[in-house]
């Protein structure tokens, strides 16, 4: 049973690491940004901001500040 759990966890971790992240929403808040120049941490932070409960203006201001 422990082997099954460990194998499943390892497979899910590998899948999550290779899954493509949808970054198309970033362009809505910061048009013209080349997402390929951002680090994974920056992309994750920006996507967290986009999916937060903040107002659209606050989201736009934060995202634009981070990509500059």
DSSP file (Angstrom, degrees, kcal/mol; ACC not computed):
  #  RESIDUE AA STRUCTURE BP1 BP2  ACC     N-H-->O    O-->H-N    N-H-->O    O-->H-N    TCO  KAPPA ALPHA  PHI   PSI    X-CA   Y-CA   Z-CA
    1    1 A X     >        0   0    0      0, 0.0     4,-2.2     0, 0.0     5,-0.2   0.000 360.0 360.0 360.0 -41.8    0.0    0.0    0.0
    2    2 A X  H  >  +     0   0    0      1,-0.2     4,-2.6     2,-0.2     5,-0.2   0.881 360.0  52.7 -63.1 -36.7    2.8    2.4    0.8
    3    3 A X  H  > S+     0   0    0      2,-0.2     4,-2.6     1,-0.2    -1,-0.2   0.904 108.3  50.3 -65.2 -41.0    4.4    1.7   -2.5
    4    4 A X  H  > S+     0   0    0      2,-0.2     4,-2.4     1,-0.2    -2,-0.2   0.921 112.4  46.5 -63.1 -44.7    1.2    2.5   -4.3
    5    5 A X  H  X S+     0   0    0     -4,-2.2     4,-2.6     2,-0.2    -2,-0.2   0.923 113.9  48.1 -64.4 -44.1    0.8    5.8   -2.5
    6    6 A X  H  X S+     0   0    0     -4,-2.6     4,-2.3     2,-0.2    -2,-0.2   0.908 112.8  48.3 -63.9 -41.9    4.4    6.7   -3.1
    7    7 A X  H  X S+     0   0    0     -4,-2.6     4,-2.4     2,-0.2    -2,-0.2   0.910 112.1  48.9 -65.2 -42.6    4.2    5.8   -6.8
    8    8 A X  H  X S+     0   0    0     -4,-2.4     4,-2.5     2,-0.2     5,-0.2   0.923 111.7  49.1 -63.2 -44.8    1.0    7.8   -7.2
    9    9 A X  H  X S+     0   0    0     -4,-2.6     4,-2.2     1,-0.2    -2,-0.2   0.905 111.9  49.3 -62.1 -41.3    2.4   10.8   -5.5
   10   10 A X  H  X S+     0   0    0     -4,-2.3     4,-2.3     2,-0.2    -1,-0.2   0.909 111.5  48.8 -64.7 -42.5    5.5   10.7   -7.7
   11   11 A X  H  X S+     0   0    0     -4,-2.4     4,-2.4     2,-0.2    -2,-0.2   0.909 111.9  48.6 -64.7 -42.3    3.5   10.4  -10.9
   12   12 A X  H  X S+     0   0    0     -4,-2.5     4,-2.5     2,-0.2    -1,-0.2   0.881 110.9  51.0 -66.4 -37.3    1.3   13.3   -9.9
   13   13 A X  H  X S+     0   0    0     -4,-2.2     4,-2.0    -5,-0.2    -2,-0.2   0.925 111.2  47.6 -64.8 -44.2    4.3   15.4   -9.1
   14   14 A X  H  X S+     0   0    0     -4,-2.3     4,-1.4     1,-0.2    -2,-0.2   0.901 112.5  49.7 -63.7 -40.7    5.9   14.7  -12.4
   15   15 A X  H  X S+     0   0    0     -4,-2.4     4,-1.2     1,-0.2     3,-0.2   0.920 110.5  49.4 -63.8 -44.3    2.6   15.4  -14.2
   16   16 A X  H  < S+     0   0    0     -4,-2.5    -1,-0.2     1,-0.2    -2,-0.2   0.863 109.2  52.8 -64.5 -35.6    2.2   18.8  -12.4
   17   17 A X  H  < S+     0   0    0     -4,-2.0    -1,-0.2     1,-0.2    -2,-0.2   0.821 115.1  40.0 -70.4 -30.3    5.8   19.8  -13.2
   18   18 A X  H  < S+     0   0    0     -4,-1.4    -1,-0.2    -3,-0.2    -2,-0.2   0.550  88.0 112.6 -97.0  -8.0    5.3   19.1  -16.9
   19   19 A X  S  < S-     0   0    0     -4,-1.2     2,-0.3    -3,-0.2    -3,-0.0  -0.409  72.2-116.7 -68.0 138.7    1.8   20.5  -17.3
   20   20 A X        -     0   0    0     -2,-0.1     2,-0.4     1,-0.0    -1,-0.1  -0.547  23.3-135.0 -76.4 137.8    1.6   23.7  -19.4
   21   21 A X        -     0   0    0     -2,-0.3     2,-1.0     2,-0.0    -1,-0.0  -0.800  15.6-125.3 -95.1 133.1    0.5   26.7  -17.6
   22   22 A X        +     0   0    0     -2,-0.4     3,-0.3     1,-0.2    -1,-0.0  -0.684  37.5 166.6 -80.4 106.0   -2.1   28.9  -19.4
   23   23 A X    >>  +     0   0    0     -2,-1.0     3,-1.3     1,-0.2     4,-0.6   0.267  43.8 105.6-103.3   9.9   -0.5   32.3  -19.4
   24   24 A X  T >4 S+     0   0    0      1,-0.3     3,-0.6     2,-0.2     4,-0.4   0.782  72.1  63.8 -63.3 -26.1   -2.9   33.9  -22.0
   25   25 A X  T >> S+     0   0    0     -3,-0.3     3,-1.0     1,-0.2     4,-0.9   0.765  87.4  70.9 -69.3 -24.2   -4.6   35.9  -19.2
   26   26 A X  H X> S+     0   0    0     -3,-1.3     4,-2.3     1,-0.3     3,-0.8   0.884  90.9  59.4 -61.2 -38.3   -1.5   37.8  -18.5
   27   27 A X  H << S+     0   0    0     -3,-0.6    -1,-0.3    -4,-0.6    -2,-0.2   0.752  96.9  61.5 -62.4 -24.8   -1.8   39.7  -21.8
   28   28 A X  H <4 S+     0   0    0     -3,-1.0     3,-0.3    -4,-0.4    -1,-0.2   0.860 115.0  32.0 -67.9 -35.7   -5.2   41.0  -20.6
   29   29 A X  H << S+     0   0    0     -4,-0.9    -2,-0.2    -3,-0.8    35,-0.2   0.697 135.4  24.7 -97.1 -22.8   -3.6   42.8  -17.7
   30   30 A X  S >< S-     0   0    0     -4,-2.3     3,-1.4    -5,-0.2    -1,-0.2  -0.625  81.9-156.1-142.5  79.4   -0.3   43.7  -19.2
   31   31 A X  T 3  S+     0   0    0     -3,-0.3     3,-0.1     1,-0.2    -3,-0.1  -0.239  75.4  22.0 -59.3 141.6   -0.5   43.8  -23.0
   32   32 A X  T 3  S+     0   0    0      1,-0.3     2,-0.3    -5,-0.0    -1,-0.2   0.477  83.3 143.4  84.3   3.5    2.7   43.2  -25.0
   33   33 A X    <   -     0   0    0     -3,-1.4     2,-1.1    -7,-0.1    -1,-0.3  -0.614  50.5-134.7 -79.9 132.4    4.5   41.4  -22.2
   34   34 A X    >   -     0   0    0     -2,-0.3     3,-1.8     1,-0.2     4,-0.3  -0.760  17.7-167.2 -86.0 100.5    6.7   38.5  -23.4
   35   35 A X  G >  S+     0   0    0     -2,-1.1     3,-1.7     1,-0.3    -1,-0.2   0.764  79.6  70.8 -62.2 -26.8    5.8   35.8  -20.9
   36   36 A X  G 3  S+     0   0    0      1,-0.3    -1,-0.3    -3,-0.1    -2,-0.0   0.706  92.5  58.3 -66.2 -17.7    8.8   33.7  -21.9
   37   37 A X  G <  S+     0   0    0     -3,-1.8    -1,-0.3     2,-0.1     2,-0.2   0.559  90.4  91.5 -86.9  -7.7   11.1   36.2  -20.2
   38   38 A X  S <  S-     0   0    0     -3,-1.7     2,-0.1    -4,-0.3    29,-0.0  -0.598  78.1-120.4 -87.8 147.8    9.4   35.7  -16.8
   39   39 A X     >  -     0   0    0     -2,-0.2     4,-2.4     1,-0.1     5,-0.2  -0.356  28.4-107.7 -76.8 165.5   10.5   33.2  -14.3
   40   40 A X  H  > S+     0   0    0      1,-0.2     4,-2.6     2,-0.2     5,-0.2   0.892 121.7  53.0 -60.3 -39.5    8.1   30.4  -13.1
   41   41 A X  H  > S+     0   0    0      2,-0.2     4,-2.3     1,-0.2    -1,-0.2   0.903 108.9  48.7 -63.7 -41.1    7.8   32.2   -9.7
   42   42 A X  H  > S+     0   0    0      2,-0.2     4,-2.6     1,-0.2    -2,-0.2   0.918 111.9  48.9 -64.9 -43.2    6.8   35.5  -11.5
   43   43 A X  H  X S+     0   0    0     -4,-2.4     4,-2.7     1,-0.2     5,-0.2   0.927 112.1  48.8 -61.9 -45.0    4.2   33.7  -13.6
   44   44 A X  H  X S+     0   0    0     -4,-2.6     4,-1.9     1,-0.2    -1,-0.2   0.896 112.0  48.8 -63.4 -40.1    2.8   32.0  -10.6
   45   45 A X  H  X S+     0   0    0     -4,-2.3     4,-2.0     2,-0.2    -1,-0.2   0.928 112.5  48.1 -64.3 -45.3    2.6   35.2   -8.6
   46   46 A X  H  X S+     0   0    0     -4,-2.6     4,-2.5     1,-0.2    -2,-0.2   0.911 111.5  49.5 -63.4 -42.9    0.9   37.0  -11.5
   47   47 A X  H  X S+     0   0    0     -4,-2.7     4,-1.9     1,-0.2    -1,-0.2   0.859 108.6  53.9 -66.3 -33.6   -1.6   34.3  -12.0
   48   48 A X  H  < S+     0   0    0     -4,-1.9    -1,-0.2    -5,-0.2    -2,-0.2   0.902 109.8  47.8 -64.5 -39.9   -2.4   34.3   -8.3
   49   49 A X  H >< S+     0   0    0     -4,-2.0     3,-1.4     1,-0.2     5,-0.3   0.928 110.2  52.0 -64.2 -45.2   -3.0   38.0   -8.6
   50   50 A X  H 3< S+     0   0    0     -4,-2.5    -1,-0.2     1,-0.3    -2,-0.2   0.857 113.1  44.5 -60.8 -35.9   -5.3   37.6  -11.6
   51   51 A X  T 3< S+     0   0    0     -4,-1.9    -1,-0.3    -5,-0.2    -2,-0.2   0.342  95.1 104.9 -93.0   7.1   -7.3   34.9   -9.8
   52   52 A X  S <  S-     0   0    0     -3,-1.4    -3,-0.1    -4,-0.2     7,-0.1  -0.191  84.1-109.9 -78.9 177.2   -7.6   36.9   -6.6
   53   53 A X  S    S+     0   0    0      6,-0.0    -1,-0.1    -2,-0.0     3,-0.1   0.304  76.6 121.6 -91.5   8.6  -10.7   38.8   -5.4
   54   54 A X  S    S-     0   0    0     -5,-0.3     2,-0.0     1,-0.1     0, 0.0  -0.180  73.2 -89.9 -66.3 164.5   -9.1   42.2   -6.0
   55   55 A X     >  -     0   0    0      1,-0.1     4,-2.5     4,-0.0     5,-0.2  -0.299  37.0-109.0 -70.3 162.0  -10.8   44.7   -8.3
   56   56 A X  H  > S+     0   0    0      1,-0.2     4,-2.6     2,-0.2     5,-0.2   0.877 119.7  52.8 -61.3 -38.2   -9.8   44.7  -12.0
   57   57 A X  H  > S+     0   0    0      2,-0.2     4,-2.3     1,-0.2    -1,-0.2   0.905 109.9  47.4 -64.2 -42.4   -7.9   48.0  -11.6
   58   58 A X  H  > S+     0   0    0      2,-0.2     4,-2.5     1,-0.2     5,-0.2   0.910 112.4  49.8 -64.8 -42.4   -5.9   46.6   -8.6
   59   59 A X  H  X S+     0   0    0     -4,-2.5     4,-2.8     2,-0.2     5,-0.2   0.939 111.6  48.4 -60.2 -47.4   -5.1   43.5  -10.5
   60   60 A X  H  X S+     0   0    0     -4,-2.6     4,-2.5     1,-0.2     5,-0.2   0.916 112.3  48.5 -60.7 -44.5   -4.0   45.4  -13.6
   61   61 A X  H  X S+     0   0    0     -4,-2.3     4,-1.9     2,-0.2    -1,-0.2   0.911 114.0  45.9 -63.4 -43.5   -1.8   47.8  -11.5
   62   62 A X  H  X S+     0   0    0     -4,-2.5     4,-1.9     2,-0.2    -2,-0.2   0.922 113.7  47.8 -66.9 -44.2   -0.1   44.9   -9.7
   63   63 A X  H  X S+     0   0    0     -4,-2.8     4,-1.8    -5,-0.2    -2,-0.2   0.933 112.8  48.5 -63.8 -45.5    0.5   42.8  -12.8
   64   64 A X  H  X S+     0   0    0     -4,-2.5     4,-0.8    -5,-0.2    -1,-0.2   0.865 110.2  52.4 -64.4 -35.4    2.0   45.8  -14.7
   65   65 A X  H  < S+     0   0    0     -4,-1.9     3,-0.3    -5,-0.2    -1,-0.2   0.874 110.2  49.0 -66.4 -36.4    4.2   46.6  -11.7
   66   66 A X  H  < S+     0   0    0     -4,-1.9    -2,-0.2     1,-0.2    -1,-0.2   0.822 109.7  49.6 -74.1 -31.0    5.5   43.1  -11.6
   67   67 A X  H  <        0   0    0     -4,-1.8    -1,-0.2     1,-0.2    -2,-0.2   0.580 360.0 360.0 -87.9  -7.2    6.3   42.8  -15.3
   68   68 A X     <        0   0    0     -4,-0.8    -1,-0.2    -3,-0.3    -2,-0.1   0.464 360.0 360.0 -79.2 360.0    8.3   46.1  -15.5
